[in-house]
Amino acid sequence: MHNELEDVVVHNLIPRDLRKISQFEFLKCLPELDIPFEIRKKNLKDNEVLRYVADLHGNLTDEKGAVLEVRLATVEKNSMLGALKGSDSIFEIYTESYGNNPIVIQGAGAGAAVTARRVFGDIRISDKDYF
């Protein structure tokens, strides 16, 4: 399998026209961004939740046989993905051998504390006082 970043189909949560405006203007638009999500949430069944997922599927043995799509998806609450909490990450690997029973890898994702530690770990302090 050989795919490039431009091969990834991304259903961005932020509309195209809002991706190039200033931070101030963007923050003013936040209430209107809530509308489509509220509509989707209102239309969920009692046993469903929304998750932002990356889905790799297709014939992974072909040079370009795989499709990688990133999107907001509706999943069942009692599924592994639906039960995900906080900043945890999960991989569900479906194979022909195991059918609908995936191999699951789950663990801590990059929550606020982990991200902050990483950002501060990347800051290099020289002889100048930046703080």
N, C-alpha and C positions, 0 to 999 in steps of 0.2 A: 504494500500500500504506500503510495506516495502522493500526499495531498499537501497543498500549500495553504497559508492563512487566507488567501483570497478565495479558496474553495469552500470556506466555512460560510454557511447560510446563517446570518444573525438577524433575528427579529428583535431589534433594539427596543428597549423600553422607553427610550426618549425619542420623540418624533424628530425627523431630520431637521426641520426648521428651528428647533430649539437647541441643536447641538453646536451652533456657531454664534450664539449670542453671549453677552457678558454674564458673569455670575450674578450680578444684581438683577438683570432682566430675567434670567432663568429662575431665580428664587421667587420673583413676582408671579411667575407662571405656574408654580407648583400646584396651587389649588385646581387648575384646569387639568393637570396631569393625573390627578386623583380620579377624575370622572370615569375614564374607561376601566380602571381597576375596580371601582365601586360597582360598575355595571356587571363586570365579570364575576365579582364576589357575590353579588345579589343573585346571579343565575346559577351558582353552584348548588349541587344537591347537598343534603345534610352530611353525606359521607365523603365529600370532596374538599380539596384544598388546592391552592395555586403554588407552583414551584417553578423557579427559573432553572431550566435544565439544558444540558448539552446531550445530544443524542447522536451516537455514531452507529450507523447501521449500513447494511449492504454486504456485498461480497468483499471481505477484507483481504482476500488473496489476489484480487485484481489490482492492477496498477492504480487505476482511478475508480475502483468499484465501490468505494465507501462514500457515504454522505454524512457530513457532520453539520448538524443544525442546532442552533442555540435559540431557545424560545421560552415563553411563559406557557406552562402546561397545566392542565387540570389532571390531578391524580387522586386516587382514593386515600383517605386519611389513614386507613389501616395498612397501607403498603409501606415498604421500607422507606421510600422517598417521601411519602406523605407524613410519616411519623418523625421525620428529621426535625431536630430542634436546634435553636440557636445558630451558631456559626459552623456546625458540623458539616462535613462533606461526605458524600457517599458515591460509590461506584457500584452499579449493578451490571454484572456481566452475564448475558444470556448466550447460551451455546446450544448447538443441536443436541448434544449429549444430555443436557440437563433440562431441556424444554422450557417450561414456564417457571422453573425454580432457579433463580439466578444465583451466581456466586456474588457475595456482597462484601465489599471492603468499606468500612466506615471509620471515621476518626475526626479529630479536631481540625477545623478549618482555620482560616485566618480571621479570627474575631478582632475586636477593638484592641485588646491588650497585646495580642500577638503582633498585629500590624504596627502598633505604636512602638513595641520593642524593636521591630525590624527597622522602622524608619529611624529611630534614634541610634540604632546600631550602625546605620549607614552614614550618619553625620560624622564627618572627620573634623576635629578641632585642631586648628593650627596655632601659631603663636598669637593670632588675633583673638580678641575676646568678642565672640558673637552673641553672648548672652548678657 
